[in-house]
Each structure stands twice: as structure tokens, then as C-alpha cells.
Amino acid sequence: MELRYDKPAEAWTEALPVGNGRLGGMVFGGIEQERVSLNEDTLWSGYPRDWNNPRALQVLPEVRRAVLEERYEDAERLSKAGMMGPYTQAFMPLGDWHIRFYHGHFADGYRRSLNLEDACATVAYEIGGVRYTRELIASFPDQALVYRLTCSQPGKLVLKAWLDSPLRSTTAWRDGGEDEAFYAVRGDCPYEVSPNYVHDPEPVKYEPEAGSRTIAFEGRLACRTDAGAKLKVDHTGIHIEQATEVVFFFAAGTSFAGFDRMPDREAFPPGELAERRLREATARSFEELKRRHEDDYRPLYRRVRFGLRSSMPDEVREWTTEERLRQYGADDPELVALFFQYGRYLLLASSRPATQPANLQGVWNRHIRPIWSCNYTLNINLQMNYWLAETASLSECHEPLLQFVEDLSVTGEETARIHYGCRGWTAHHNSDLWRQSAPPGNYGDGNPLWANWPMGGVWLCGHLWEHYLFTQDERFLRDKAYPVLRKAALFCLDWVQLNEAGEYMTNPSTSPEHRFRLPDGRTPALTVASTMDVSLIRELLAHCLEACERLGLEDDLLPEMRRVLAGLPETKVGSRGQIQEWYYDFDDEDKEHRHVSHLYDLFPGAAWGENRQAHLYEAAKRSLELRGDGGTGWSIGWKIALWARLRDGNRALDIVRRLLVEVEDDGVMDFHRGGLYANLFVAHPPFQVDGNFGAAAGIVEMLLQSHEGRLDLLPALPDAWQGGEIGGLKVRGGFTVDLRWELGRLTYARIIAPSDQTLRVAYKHPIRVLCAETGEPLTEQAALEHEIAARQGRIYTIRPAG
């Protein structure tokens, strides 16, 4: 489980990512000059502000009337002019950490790697008979990046280290010996950053003087050397000579005070926060810091084991990751396993309890105007970031998103009231550190195609419900999840409107980012009751009803919820045998569009399956065939999971093959091209981390599913994966599952029950259930499906018949 390279990174998408949820670093591994690109998860432009647009409520009836009268252009014009708020703010780069070595750049035996087992990035090479080695960890328990440099001969380390930032900033330093010396970069964020796709003569706006409205930051660098070394600090950096070992420590602080509070430089002084974290880290030896880091990280990472039988030649195992990607891609089973575990690593590195959730690029960004502002995109991308959190046994990493949803429900109440005159809460296409909930678009510059979509909060509520299903935590459901779900349901109850047929419709409605085509060639965006709108509302109301039943609640909203749920329009099958994306059987503007929002009920939803709405299950398959297998990286990741839900493992693997191909980091946006960069980041292009997470979640769905009220073992195993094992996966109900197979057939499954509950398990060939401790058969006859009364802590073995 190691990414391995034989040369330094030249492009950012060749550098190796490290992170502790709050701090992120991209390690280039240069020989003569090292660079670590730095990020901190609360470093964003802007500040809390009123982003709601009071005109929206006035314009809404006109928009609805225009839609119903099929004056689609008028509806779009009115929506654009009167129903948008500002653009969201952007995730900022903190800066770069440079280390200049004075030994030249001609090196032998160069090796750069990222070990996923211990989350350590290393660089090693030899110059003049001296072996130089570097190890960088991003410690969660000590909230610091720690970089140890060593050499094989005494006193051969001669270097300079410094920090800089592309933000408005200055540097500071203190030369007081090892215990007091530091070098720092400090500054403040812009109050406004226009998205990268917007033409703005002043796209980055700062206060005239550093003020209290925006986030201030400080990144601080300290070091420790061996006794014989010489150290001094001046305005150019930290200078070290005659050292054999140097340990650098980087910590950062910001004045972020909360999503609903102005940044506070007095209550949260960035320099003091950075200094305190540095003092705590520098008080420990590197060995102790690394042990604490590994004791924290390894138990989480090692919960899931995954291996595919491989017949790759032994010499291939010595190749670089880039060579294996280029030559074999998904036909290298070990590379597939590495890619899967890399997805879990990236989630651990970018989302930990009490941090911000992973954004479009996780916690890594080098641009002041990053692609799509590096924000939280709520019409699939943020949700996709967390599809593997529960199934891949990283439930703790889900917590930042769950807290984000609770925060967003606070700001979203005002948006629901001001924009729509509705109860409850809503959120739209984008959000940011400040939990913006209004339609983004600079009060008219945006496009209703994506901006005026009030279902973002409804989709996010699905994550609260899934967390409950996997953890069975009733206190979480009662105290955290249900209040947020209930408020989202309130919005939906007020948002829908009865049509002449007595159906509850959404109006205006879009299918995220996809237009429909009319017979006269026009391509509008706004209509009524898109399939995704209805799917999301139906799912939310059903979850609310089930939550009340499980908690024994008598909510006065229940009759209204049941009435609306019963009156929602049914999902329709269109003239081509496909799931209709809209209420009417419109043609697609783009027949290969990257979004497949109308298939939500197949995945990540659970309404359709072999035994649930079978006719829609088949129509979903037809829809995928019509849409094609291409798309951006995240779209390909989604399609892996969709084909897995359709139990077509070979087709799912074909989609994996489309993703595991090398692409160049040319910075060009192409909505029909995906692939991987040299460091295995998924290309949108350019980079978006959701593709890594989505594809990893799709691989889980190929091997284990639990959405139909049972555990389906190896439901979409491809023919090419003849043998393998995966262990530590989680399913709904909280069971832990290990699987092993040979010659394409299940040989063994091990299931641990977290509590007394019914266990249903199924496989495509007859199986038996045994008590793992005694070997006693618990089922009299072999069958395709079994149901037993599981007991807390007991282990059950599943064996094929015979």
C-alpha cells in the first residue's frame, strides 16, 4: 500500500498529499529545493453576511406562472434577475514551505513515496556517497506537520527553510536558539474572491488595511537539530549547517470564530494558536510524535483490508505507481486495491472530528481562485465525498459533514423564509465555510440551471439517516438527526404545490445542471417536478416517518407528511424505455451528460432494486446505457456504483478501467474526460477529490450491499477478479463483514453482530450459516437467502453449500 516514484514532482498533481483533517500539505520531494504546499481548513475568503435576496419571494409567483404556461425563457429570465444571492466564498491556500539544500541536484537512487499504512511521505536519495532521507507526517493528535531530515554521514545537512504565501502577508522571525527560534508567515484573507469562471476586473478584493472582518492567519515553522549543528534565523529563513538530523515542525492558526460569527483576532489570535501548537509538538521527540501519529491513524486505516489475487510479474511490483498506471491501469489488481485504500487515506487526511468537511479538493488547494472556488457543491459533489465513510468503516470521518448539515440548517431557515415564504430550511447548489444557503449567482450573473435548485439540504439529510442506519445510534437520531430532517421536511411540505391531477409538484424545478430539449430545438432549464426533486422529497418524508416509528414519536406533522408522500407523482418510464429525467418525456440536451440525477433512487438512494420497483430498476439500466460510460472523474465514480447496484460487475469494472488511466495536468476543463493524475488524484478535470471517494465507494458496492434489507455478498463481482478478500466493511445495521472468494465464487464470509437483531444474508448460490465459535450449523438447508436472530457480539460464518 504505497505510492512510489523515481523522480521529484514537477506539477502539483504529481506531489503527494498529507493531512490531519485541519492541515494539508502537498509534498513535492525536490532534491535541491523541497516544496510543501500548505493549507488550513478554515482559511477562506469572506465573512458571515446576509446573502438572502428579499426580491425572490416577490418574483417566485411570476416564475411559477411562466413555467406552468410553458414560457420557459421568461421563467429563466425572471429567476436569474430576481432570485439569486451572491457567489460563495473560496478556500484559500496558506502558502508554501521551502527547504533549500546546498548539495546540488545530481542524485542517485532517488525514491519518493507515500505509505498508506502509516500515512508517511518519504524522500530518499544519495549524493557523494551520503544517503539523505526525509519523513513527513501530518499528526492529528499533535496538530502539526513534522518533517525529519537525516543523512548517513555526520554534519552533511546544510540548508535553509522559509515560508511564503500568495495571500497578502508578511514574514516574521525570532532567533533565540532551538527552544525559541521560529520563522512565520502571517496575513489576512480577501473579503471577496470571484469564482474562476467569472470575468471580474478585480477578482480578489482585500480590505484597504488589515481589518477584523476577514480571517487572519499565521503559519509558523520551528526546528530541532542535533548537538553539533549551527542554527540561526533571519529575515530570509532558518539557516542550518553541519547537522546530521533536523526535525521541522509546522503549525498554523486562524481567527475563524465560527460559521455564524465574525472572525475574531482577539479571541482567536492566530500567532498564539500556532505557537501553542508548536510548543506542544516540539516538547516531544520525533519518535514519540510518530508513534502518537501511528497509534491514532493505524487503527482507523487498518479496519479495512483489501486484496485481489494477482498474477502480475514480480518485476512490475518494483515499478513506479505512474508506470503501473500507464501500462496496466485497472488490469493491475494490486493497483486497484491501492487506489481503493488511497480513497480511504484521503478521507482520513481531509476529514476528522471537529474539522471542516472535505471540500471539492479535500483539504488541498494551491490557487487563490481555485476551480469552482473549491467550495461545497451540494448537487452531488459534497455528498459523494462521504459515500464511503460508513461502508469503508470510517464513520468518525463522517462527523464533519454531519455537523455541517446541522449548521447549514440554521442559515437555511432564513433562506427558506425570505426567498420562498416557507417553514423549515433549504440550501442550494453551493455553500462555503460560512454555510451560505441562498442560490449563488451574484444577484443575477449566475445560471438558474444550477443556482436555483433548493434541494441541496434535502439530499444532505440522507447522510444523517445513513449514519443512523450504520451506527444504530438512537440518541443521535433523536437529538441530532431528526430535528434537522423534520425542518427539511417542513420546507418540502410548503414548497410543493398541487396540480390539476392532485399531484404534489415542485415548481420551479431543475435536474441539476442538465437542460431538456423541446421539439423546436430550444433547451430550457426550469420546469416542474424533476425526477430527482421527487425522489429526494419522497425519501426524506419516508425517513421522517420511519424515524418517528423507531423513536416512538407522535409528531403533529405526520398526517401532512403522509398526505404529501402519497400524492407525489410516480417515477415514469419514457419512450426509450428510460427513467424520465423530468415530469414530461423531454429529450436530453446532452445525451452523454455527466449528471445522472434521475437515477438517484438506484444509488445513492435505495428505492429501486431487484426486489424493489423492478420495472424502474430495468429502466435505470436502460438510462445508463443511453447516457454512456464516459464523463468527468466524479461522474465515472458514480457510474461504478450504479452498475454495481445493477449487479453487473463486468460493466462496473469497465468503468473502473475508464478511470484508471493517466491524464496530463493541462488545467483544461472537459466535462467528458476523466482519469487519474500521476499522484492518483482523480481528474474532473482538473482535480476534484470526489472522484477518488466516489470510485472507492463504488468498489465497495461491487463486493457488498445492504440497501435492500439484507446483506448481499459479492453482488457485482467481475469475472476478472477471480480471487480476493476484503475485511472490515460495515453495512446497515452496524454489522462488520469479511469476505473471501476464489475462482469467482464465495468461499467464506464472517459477520459480527453489533446488537441483537435480525440478520438476513443472501448470495447468488446456495449458502449455509454457521456459528463461528462452535461450527454449529444455524440453518438446516442451503439456500440463496437466510434469516437468523443474531445476538450481540456473536460471529457468524457463511459458507457455500458443499
DAZI-V713718 format. One record per pair of residues at least 24 apart in sequence whose ideal C-beta (glycine too) atoms are under 6 Angstrom apart, sorted by the first residue. I is the first residue (numbers start at 0). GAP is how many residues later the second one is. Records with the same first field share a line. If there is no record, write none. Layout:
# DAZI-V713718
I: GAP, GAP
This chain:
# DAZI-V713718
0: 115, 116, 340
1: 111, 113
2: 111, 318
3: 109, 316, 317
4: 107, 315
5: 104, 314
10: 654
11: 354
12: 652, 664, 666, 668, 674
13: 664, 665
15: 98, 105, 663
16: 347
17: 103, 120
18: 119, 330, 331, 344
19: 118, 119, 120
20: 330, 331, 334
21: 333
22: 115, 122
23: 339, 340
24: 120
25: 338
26: 94, 109
28: 83, 94
30: 74, 76
31: 69, 73
32: 67
33: 65
34: 61, 63
35: 61
36: 59, 329
37: 56, 57, 59
38: 55, 324, 325, 326
39: 54, 212
40: 314, 315, 322
41: 212, 214
42: 49, 51, 174, 211
43: 45, 47, 389
44: 44, 45, 144, 145, 148
45: 43
46: 166, 167, 215
47: 212, 386
50: 34, 35, 385, 387
51: 362, 363, 366, 386
52: 32
53: 364
54: 27
55: 27, 363
56: 364
58: 24
62: 445
63: 443
66: 440, 441, 459
71: 452
74: 451
75: 372, 449, 450
78: 369, 373
79: 364, 368
80: 363
82: 369
83: 355, 357, 359, 360, 362, 367
84: 353, 354
85: 356
86: 108, 353, 355
87: 285, 287, 342, 344, 348, 352
88: 343
89: 103, 283
90: 268, 274, 283
91: 97
92: 73, 272, 273
93: 125
94: 68, 69, 70, 90
95: 68
96: 66
97: 64
98: 60, 62
99: 60
100: 58
101: 56
102: 24
115: 225, 229
117: 176
118: 178
129: 26
136: 156
138: 150, 154
139: 156, 212
140: 151, 155
141: 139, 147
142: 134
143: 105, 107, 133, 137
144: 105
145: 103, 143
146: 101
147: 99, 138
148: 97
149: 95
153: 90
154: 87, 89
156: 86, 89
157: 83
158: 81
159: 77, 79
160: 76, 77
161: 75
162: 56, 58
165: 202
167: 38
172: 60
174: 57, 58
177: 46
180: 52
181: 38, 40
182: 38, 50, 54, 55
183: 34, 36
184: 34
185: 32
187: 26, 28
188: 25, 26
194: 178
195: 173, 175
203: 164
211: 53
214: 39, 40, 41, 48
215: 39, 49, 54
216: 37, 53
217: 35, 52, 53, 56
218: 33
219: 31, 54, 58
220: 29
221: 27, 56, 60
222: 25
246: 39
248: 29, 32, 33
250: 26, 27
258: 148, 175, 176
299: 48
302: 90, 425
303: 88, 89, 424
304: 422
305: 31, 34, 420
306: 30, 417, 418
307: 25, 29, 413, 416
308: 414, 415
309: 24
321: 356
324: 337
325: 336
328: 331, 332
329: 326, 327, 330
339: 356, 359
341: 338
342: 349, 350, 353
343: 48
345: 346
346: 47, 50
350: 46, 49
352: 43, 46
354: 45
356: 43, 44, 47
357: 27
359: 328
360: 328
361: 327
370: 315
374: 55, 57
375: 55
376: 53
377: 49, 78
378: 50, 133
380: 309
382: 76
383: 250, 306, 309, 310
384: 305, 308
386: 310
387: 305, 308, 309
389: 76, 80, 340
390: 309, 339
392: 335, 337
397: 69
400: 62
404: 55
405: 78
406: 28
407: 27
408: 75, 78
410: 24, 26
411: 25, 45
415: 75
421: 69, 72, 73
422: 67, 71
423: 63, 64, 66, 67
424: 32, 62, 66
425: 28, 31, 65
426: 29, 30
427: 25, 26, 28
428: 24
447: 77, 78
448: 76
449: 63
452: 57, 59
454: 78, 81
456: 31
457: 30, 78, 82
458: 77
460: 24, 27, 79
464: 78
468: 263
469: 260, 262
471: 262
476: 70
477: 73
481: 65
484: 59
487: 52
488: 51, 52, 55
491: 45
492: 67, 71
502: 64, 66
503: 60, 63, 64
504: 24
505: 27
508: 24
510: 70, 86
511: 83, 85
512: 82
513: 79, 81
514: 74
515: 66, 70
516: 70, 72
522: 66
526: 55
527: 55
528: 40, 54
529: 52
530: 40, 50, 67
531: 65, 68
533: 34, 35
534: 65, 66
537: 30
538: 66
540: 24
570: 45
572: 46
576: 45
577: 41, 44, 45, 48
578: 40, 41, 44
591: 36, 38
593: 37, 38, 41, 77
595: 31
601: 40, 43
602: 38, 39, 42
605: 101
608: 99
620: 25
628: 26
629: 42
631: 39, 42, 52
632: 41, 49, 50, 51, 58
633: 54, 56, 57, 60
635: 38
636: 54, 57, 58, 61
637: 56
639: 55, 58
640: 56, 57, 60
643: 54, 57, 58, 72
646: 68, 69
648: 53, 67, 68, 69
649: 68, 69
651: 50, 64
652: 65
658: 36
703: 25, 33
705: 25, 26
709: 50, 52
710: 50
711: 50
712: 33, 36, 50
713: 32
745: 54
748: 49
749: 47
750: 45
751: 43
752: 37, 41
754: 37
755: 35, 36
756: 33
758: 29, 31
759: 27
760: 25, 37
764: 35
765: 35
766: 31, 33
767: 31
768: 27, 29
769: 27
771: 25
